[in-house]
Each structure stands twice: as structure tokens, then as C-alpha cells.
Amino acid sequence: MNEAEINFNCRSCSSNKGEIVLDLGMQPLANNLLNKSDLDKPEPKFPLRLAVCKNCWLMQIVDIVPPVKLFSEYFYFSSFSETMVEHSRKAVERYIKEFNLNKDSFAIEIASNDGYLLKNFVDANVPCLGIEPAKNIAEVAIKKGIPTVVEFFREQYARTLVAEGKQADIIIANNVFAHAPNINDFVEGLKVALKPTGAVILEFPYGIEMIEKTEFDTIYHEHVFYFTLNSLIPVFAQHGLQIYNVERIPIHGGSLRLFIGYPRNHFVSDSVKMLLEEEEQKGIKNLEFYESFSKRVQKLKKELVNLIFDVKTKGKKIAAYGASAKGSTLLNYFRLDKSTIDFIADKSVYKQGKFSPGMHIPIVPAEWLIKEKPDFTLLLTWNFADEILKQQEKYRKMGGKFIIPIPEIKIV
């Protein structure tokens, strides 16, 4: 597909030179879980196409769904993941020591979900504020005693915070930066809300890992961007901010943790230069790097669909685990519906009793794996494989097997 056909306009540098990396077709909103009464109604679907800018090399989806449709009500509660809870606890303990945070400091978390991270600041008597756009999730955090406002973070709201005397010593934004369509407005908001000596810490799935490990299911309408370090340096520079440290972390199949601040107040670590050079050596500024991704996704699709249909024709029962957004992308792109997958087991009580987007597979309690004894369970939340396999040890001892689809198909 050529540039004119996709009507590309980079949301970072405004270039109109873009190339389609992967076309996932028409997809429902990945977190739009359905009630039984919704099943006979038309379900909105939108094109889902990943492109790369040939000027700044920022990967981004072409077709944007308004954030209010995506986040006004949300069904992902971070506290249901032991991995996320522990990851956040350790991070906050580190930040309190590293940045000398105390009762006179102020911490902000953007997209604070149900307070799973901020509760660690509350317990340490560090004043904090959560900014969460989903009202239903914010209410859960507030009931836990976590200071939370229902807002989308943007420059305008950052200026409101400053007017209220709420500039931050530390701003944390985990797995949300990629969700903000107006990336320049978001970054300017970070600058406005940050004290001159403060630090912004961002975590997000790493675009290189996504490409190399065929993690195509990370792509859904909420995730507008798929970042590399090279593509982000100019974004922050044009807003007077600087990435001064970068860390590779294993969570979510491979993520980056960036530390950002005002240039005059932070020493730039060698980690930044080293990762920039590593990315260039991998060829991220050449289209060939991205073309190989699409080929591997098609190969994975063929292999997994063949495996599942082979198992099904032998009379075996197949379930899935994890009613996740990434699971929605995989199921819809591979066309695995309720005729193939009997049910999706999930630990979250907020998802149980609903149906998956597009494929309309019933979502049931995790205990159903023991109750129904499916021969195979497709692990849609493969990024939490260690945690889930441990939780489902009894099911596995009964003979149940998990199919882990990514980065390559594995049966355990």
C-alpha cells in the first residue's frame, strides 16, 4: 500500500511519508466486553492498521478511535495481576529512595487504574494524586483511600494542576503513553506538571521486542504508538525535555522504562547512547526491518489455526485463558470464535459473565478450567505466563495443557 492510499500524517513530526507495516483488518474495540443483551446488536468495528513514519520512524496506528469511546468505562483492573502489583511495589520503593521522596514531596500517576501503584506512596506517607479517565475504575481507587481524579491527562489539565499548586517531583505513567493520540500535547503536559528538578518515568511495551518476538497482539485501538528510543528522542527534545536514562525490563513481553527531565538538571546515562546505537544496528530506519514482521505474523497465524483445528477435529475441548485486549486482537484476526473456543477463563470478577468482543466467547471464572477440564487452553495473556501456570497447577496436574502462542507456539 502506498503513502497516498493510507492518507498518512505522523502524529509526532507531521510527515506524510508513511508505510503500512501490518493490516489487522476490521476489529472491535479490544476492551469492549459485551453483556448477553448486546450479542444481537450491531457491534462497532474499526480498521486496525499499523504504519511506520519514514521520517522519524515512529510506529503508529492509522485509524484513531476517540479516547472517550475507549476509556470512559474500562474492565482492566491492575490489582488482579500479582505480577503487576509486585512490579509496582518494587518500583515505588526504589523511587522513594532514589528521589528522596517524603511527606513534603508530591507524586502523580497518569492512568492510575485502581490505585495498585499509588497505594505504595500512600503507605509511605508520600502525597500523591492519581489521574484516571475511567470513572468506574477511579471509584474503586477512591474507595481504597487513593486520591484520584477522573480526567484525561493533557496540557490543559496540567496547567490546572499547577494553578492548584500541584507540580510534581515525580510523574509516573505506566502503559499509558502509547494510548495518547496527541503525543505532543501529552508531552507538553508532562513538562508543565513537572517541577524543574523533577523526573518523569514512563513504562511501555518496547516496539523492537514487538517486532522481533512477533507480538502482533499488542496492537489494538487503544495503543496508538509502538515506541523505539530513536523515535522518542525528538519528541521530548522539541518540548525542552530530555531522556536521561533508559532501562530494559521484562514485563509485558519486553518493555522500556524511560527517565525524563529538564536537560540542565540530569546527567545523561550511557544507556541512552548504547540503546540508540543498538536500534540503528538492527535496522529500524529501514523498511526491511518492518516487512519481516508481517511475514512472521502470517506464518504464526497459519501454524496456530492449523494446530487448533487439528486438535478440535480429534474431539478435544479447547478453552482460552485471559479476556485481555491482546487476546481480542488474536482471536479476531485469527477468526477463533465460540465454535472453536468453548470459553475464556479469567480471574477478574469484572469480566466474568460477559462476552469477548467480536467473537462473543463467554467469559467465566478461572475455576472453570478445573470444573470443565478442557484438554487444551490457549493462553491469551502469555505475558503473565509464569504467574498463570503457577495458579493453574492443579488443572495441569489433571492433564490440562496450555498453548502459549507467542513469541512462538509452545504446549506446556
PEVEN-V898852 format. One record per pair of residues at least 6 apart in sequence whose C-alpha atoms are under 7 Angstrom apart, sorted by the first residue. I is the first residue (numbers start at 0). J is the second residue. D is the distance in Angstrom with one decimal. If there is no record, write none. Layout:
# PEVEN-V898852
I_J_D ; I_J_D
This chain:
# PEVEN-V898852
0_19_6.5 ; 1_18_6.7 ; 2_16_6.1 ; 2_17_5.6 ; 2_18_6.2 ; 7_15_5.1 ; 7_16_6.6 ; 7_17_5.7 ; 7_61_6.9 ; 8_14_5.6 ; 8_15_4.6 ; 9_15_6.4 ; 9_52_6.2 ; 10_181_6.7 ; 10_182_6.8 ; 11_182_6.5 ; 11_183_6.6 ; 11_234_6.6 ; 12_55_6.8 ; 14_54_6.5 ; 16_52_6.0 ; 16_53_5.6 ; 16_54_6.8 ; 17_50_6.3 ; 17_51_5.5 ; 17_52_4.5 ; 17_53_5.5 ; 18_50_5.3 ; 18_51_5.5 ; 18_52_6.7 ; 19_48_7.0 ; 19_49_5.9 ; 19_50_4.2 ; 19_51_6.6 ; 20_49_5.4 ; 20_50_5.0 ; 20_51_6.6 ; 20_289_5.9 ; 20_290_6.4 ; 20_293_6.6 ; 21_48_5.9 ; 21_49_5.2 ; 21_293_5.7 ; 22_47_6.3 ; 22_48_4.4 ; 22_49_6.3 ; 23_47_5.4 ; 23_48_5.9 ; 23_332_6.2 ; 24_46_5.5 ; 24_47_5.7 ; 25_44_5.7 ; 25_45_5.1 ; 25_46_4.4 ; 25_47_6.1 ; 26_44_5.0 ; 26_45_5.4 ; 26_46_6.2 ; 26_47_6.3 ; 26_331_6.8 ; 27_43_6.1 ; 27_44_4.3 ; 27_45_6.3 ; 27_356_6.0 ; 27_357_5.8 ; 28_44_6.8 ; 28_220_6.6 ; 28_356_6.9 ; 29_219_6.5 ; 29_324_4.7 ; 29_327_5.3 ; 29_328_6.7 ; 29_356_6.4 ; 30_74_6.8 ; 30_324_5.5 ; 31_356_6.0 ; 32_353_6.1 ; 32_354_5.7 ; 32_355_5.4 ; 32_356_5.6 ; 33_353_5.4 ; 33_354_4.9 ; 33_355_6.4 ; 33_356_6.6 ; 34_353_5.0 ; 34_354_6.3 ; 35_353_6.8 ; 46_62_6.3 ; 47_60_6.8 ; 47_62_6.5 ; 47_219_6.9 ; 47_220_6.8 ; 48_60_5.4 ; 48_61_5.7 ; 48_62_6.9 ; 49_58_6.9 ; 49_59_5.7 ; 49_60_4.3 ; 49_61_6.2 ; 50_58_5.7 ; 50_59_5.5 ; 50_60_5.8 ; 50_61_6.4 ; 51_57_5.6 ; 51_58_4.2 ; 51_59_6.2 ; 52_58_6.4 ; 55_230_5.6 ; 56_230_5.6 ; 56_284_6.4 ; 57_226_6.4 ; 57_230_5.1 ; 58_224_5.8 ; 58_225_5.1 ; 58_226_6.5 ; 59_223_5.4 ; 59_224_4.3 ; 59_225_6.0 ; 60_223_5.3 ; 60_224_6.7 ; 63_220_6.9 ; 64_220_6.6 ; 69_221_6.8 ; 70_132_6.2 ; 70_133_5.3 ; 71_132_6.2 ; 71_133_4.6 ; 71_134_6.4 ; 72_133_5.0 ; 72_134_6.4 ; 72_135_6.0 ; 73_133_5.9 ; 73_136_6.9 ; 74_349_6.3 ; 74_350_6.6 ; 76_112_6.6 ; 76_113_6.2 ; 77_83_6.6 ; 77_112_6.7 ; 77_113_6.7 ; 77_115_6.4 ; 78_84_6.1 ; 78_113_7.0 ; 78_115_5.5 ; 79_347_6.3 ; 82_386_6.9 ; 84_115_6.2 ; 87_116_5.4 ; 88_116_6.6 ; 88_119_6.3 ; 91_119_6.5 ; 100_125_6.7 ; 101_124_6.9 ; 101_125_5.2 ; 102_124_5.7 ; 102_125_4.8 ; 102_126_6.2 ; 104_125_6.3 ; 104_126_6.4 ; 104_168_6.2 ; 105_125_6.7 ; 105_126_5.1 ; 105_127_5.4 ; 105_167_5.1 ; 105_168_5.5 ; 105_169_6.9 ; 106_126_6.4 ; 106_127_4.5 ; 106_128_6.5 ; 106_167_5.5 ; 106_168_6.0 ; 106_169_5.0 ; 106_170_5.9 ; 107_127_5.6 ; 107_128_4.9 ; 107_129_5.9 ; 107_167_6.3 ; 107_169_6.4 ; 107_170_4.8 ; 107_171_6.2 ; 108_128_6.4 ; 108_129_5.0 ; 108_130_6.2 ; 108_170_5.8 ; 108_171_4.7 ; 108_172_5.7 ; 109_129_6.2 ; 109_130_4.9 ; 109_131_6.5 ; 109_152_6.8 ; 109_171_6.3 ; 109_172_4.9 ; 110_130_5.6 ; 110_131_4.6 ; 110_132_6.9 ; 110_172_6.7 ; 110_175_6.4 ; 111_129_5.1 ; 111_130_5.9 ; 111_131_5.4 ; 112_131_6.1 ; 112_136_5.9 ; 112_137_6.4 ; 113_136_5.4 ; 113_137_6.0 ; 113_139_5.7 ; 113_140_4.5 ; 114_140_4.9 ; 114_145_6.1 ; 117_145_6.9 ; 118_145_6.4 ; 120_127_6.8 ; 127_146_6.8 ; 128_146_5.2 ; 128_147_5.6 ; 129_146_6.1 ; 129_147_4.4 ; 129_148_6.3 ; 130_147_5.8 ; 130_148_5.2 ; 130_149_6.2 ; 130_150_5.9 ; 130_152_6.9 ; 131_137_5.9 ; 131_147_6.9 ; 131_148_6.2 ; 131_149_5.1 ; 131_150_5.7 ; 131_151_6.8 ; 132_149_5.0 ; 132_150_4.7 ; 132_151_5.1 ; 133_149_6.7 ; 134_149_5.9 ; 137_147_6.3 ; 137_149_6.4 ; 140_147_6.9 ; 141_147_6.1 ; 152_185_6.9 ; 153_184_6.0 ; 153_185_5.1 ; 153_188_5.3 ; 154_184_5.7 ; 154_185_6.2 ; 154_187_5.8 ; 154_188_3.7 ; 157_188_5.3 ; 157_191_6.0 ; 157_192_5.2 ; 158_191_6.5 ; 158_192_6.9 ; 160_166_6.7 ; 160_192_6.9 ; 161_192_6.3 ; 166_192_5.0 ; 166_193_5.5 ; 166_194_5.6 ; 167_192_6.1 ; 167_193_5.0 ; 167_194_5.6 ; 167_197_6.8 ; 168_193_6.5 ; 168_194_5.7 ; 168_197_4.4 ; 168_198_6.5 ; 169_197_5.6 ; 169_198_5.0 ; 169_199_5.8 ; 170_198_6.5 ; 170_199_4.7 ; 170_200_6.2 ; 171_199_6.0 ; 171_200_4.9 ; 171_201_6.1 ; 172_200_6.4 ; 172_201_5.0 ; 172_202_6.6 ; 173_201_5.5 ; 173_202_4.5 ; 173_203_6.3 ; 174_202_5.7 ; 174_203_4.7 ; 177_222_5.4 ; 177_223_5.6 ; 177_224_4.7 ; 177_225_6.6 ; 178_221_5.4 ; 178_222_4.9 ; 178_223_5.4 ; 178_224_7.0 ; 179_185_6.8 ; 179_223_6.9 ; 180_223_6.1 ; 186_235_6.9 ; 187_238_6.1 ; 195_261_6.4 ; 196_264_6.1 ; 197_260_6.4 ; 198_258_6.5 ; 198_259_5.6 ; 198_260_5.0 ; 199_258_5.8 ; 199_259_5.0 ; 199_260_6.3 ; 200_256_6.8 ; 200_257_5.6 ; 200_258_4.8 ; 200_259_6.4 ; 201_256_5.6 ; 201_257_5.2 ; 201_258_6.8 ; 202_254_6.7 ; 202_255_5.6 ; 202_256_4.5 ; 202_257_6.5 ; 203_254_5.4 ; 203_255_5.8 ; 203_256_7.0 ; 204_251_6.3 ; 204_253_5.9 ; 204_254_4.1 ; 204_255_6.4 ; 205_225_6.9 ; 205_226_6.0 ; 205_227_6.5 ; 205_253_5.9 ; 205_254_4.5 ; 205_255_5.6 ; 206_225_4.9 ; 206_226_4.9 ; 206_227_5.5 ; 207_227_6.5 ; 208_253_5.8 ; 209_215_6.6 ; 210_292_5.6 ; 212_406_4.9 ; 213_292_6.4 ; 213_295_6.5 ; 213_296_6.1 ; 213_405_7.0 ; 213_406_5.8 ; 214_405_6.6 ; 214_406_6.5 ; 215_296_6.9 ; 216_325_4.6 ; 216_326_6.9 ; 216_328_5.4 ; 216_329_5.6 ; 217_325_5.4 ; 219_328_6.5 ; 228_275_6.3 ; 229_275_5.9 ; 232_242_6.9 ; 235_241_5.9 ; 239_261_6.8 ; 240_259_6.7 ; 240_260_5.5 ; 240_261_5.0 ; 240_262_6.2 ; 241_259_5.5 ; 241_260_5.6 ; 241_261_6.1 ; 241_262_5.5 ; 242_257_6.7 ; 242_258_5.8 ; 242_259_4.4 ; 242_260_6.8 ; 243_258_5.8 ; 243_259_5.7 ; 243_265_6.5 ; 243_266_6.4 ; 243_267_4.2 ; 243_268_5.8 ; 243_271_6.8 ; 244_257_6.0 ; 244_258_5.1 ; 244_267_6.3 ; 244_268_5.3 ; 244_270_6.2 ; 244_271_5.9 ; 245_255_6.8 ; 245_256_5.7 ; 245_257_4.6 ; 245_258_6.3 ; 245_270_5.9 ; 245_271_5.8 ; 246_255_5.8 ; 246_256_5.1 ; 246_257_6.6 ; 247_254_6.0 ; 247_255_4.9 ; 247_256_6.4 ; 248_254_5.2 ; 248_255_6.0 ; 248_256_6.9 ; 251_382_5.0 ; 252_382_5.4 ; 282_288_6.0 ; 300_333_6.3 ; 304_333_6.9 ; 315_374_6.0 ; 316_373_4.8 ; 316_374_5.3 ; 316_375_6.5 ; 317_340_5.4 ; 317_341_6.1 ; 317_373_5.5 ; 317_374_6.1 ; 317_375_4.9 ; 317_376_5.6 ; 318_340_5.1 ; 318_341_5.2 ; 318_342_5.2 ; 318_343_6.0 ; 318_373_6.1 ; 318_375_6.4 ; 318_376_4.6 ; 318_377_6.2 ; 319_340_6.6 ; 319_342_6.3 ; 319_343_4.6 ; 319_344_6.2 ; 319_376_4.8 ; 319_377_4.4 ; 319_378_5.8 ; 319_379_6.6 ; 320_343_5.2 ; 320_344_4.7 ; 320_345_6.0 ; 320_376_6.5 ; 320_377_6.2 ; 320_378_5.0 ; 320_379_5.8 ; 320_380_6.9 ; 321_343_6.4 ; 321_344_6.1 ; 321_345_5.0 ; 321_378_6.8 ; 321_379_5.4 ; 321_380_5.2 ; 322_343_6.3 ; 322_345_6.1 ; 322_355_6.9 ; 322_362_7.0 ; 323_379_7.0 ; 323_380_6.5 ; 326_379_4.8 ; 326_380_6.8 ; 327_356_6.5 ; 331_357_6.4 ; 331_358_6.5 ; 336_358_4.7 ; 336_359_7.0 ; 336_360_6.4 ; 337_358_6.6 ; 337_359_6.6 ; 337_360_5.0 ; 342_360_5.6 ; 342_361_5.1 ; 342_362_6.0 ; 342_363_6.9 ; 343_360_6.7 ; 343_361_6.2 ; 343_362_4.7 ; 343_363_6.1 ; 344_362_5.8 ; 344_363_4.9 ; 344_364_5.4 ; 344_365_4.6 ; 344_367_6.6 ; 345_351_6.8 ; 345_362_6.7 ; 345_363_6.2 ; 345_364_5.4 ; 345_365_4.9 ; 346_364_5.9 ; 346_365_5.2 ; 350_362_6.6 ; 351_362_5.1 ; 351_363_4.8 ; 351_364_5.9 ; 352_361_6.9 ; 352_362_5.6 ; 352_363_6.0 ; 353_361_6.1 ; 353_362_5.5 ; 354_360_5.3 ; 354_361_4.5 ; 354_362_5.5 ; 355_361_6.5 ; 355_362_6.9 ; 368_394_6.4 ; 369_394_5.5 ; 372_399_6.8 ; 373_399_6.5 ; 374_399_5.1 ; 374_400_6.3 ; 375_399_5.9 ; 375_400_4.8 ; 375_401_5.6 ; 375_402_6.7 ; 376_400_6.2 ; 376_401_4.7 ; 376_402_5.9 ; 377_401_5.8 ; 377_402_4.7 ; 377_403_6.4 ; 378_401_6.2 ; 378_402_5.9 ; 378_403_5.3 ; 381_403_6.2 ; 381_405_6.9 ; 400_410_6.6 ; 400_411_5.6 ; 401_410_5.7 ; 401_411_5.3 ; 402_408_6.9 ; 402_409_5.8 ; 402_410_4.6 ; 402_411_6.6 ; 403_409_5.1 ; 403_410_6.2
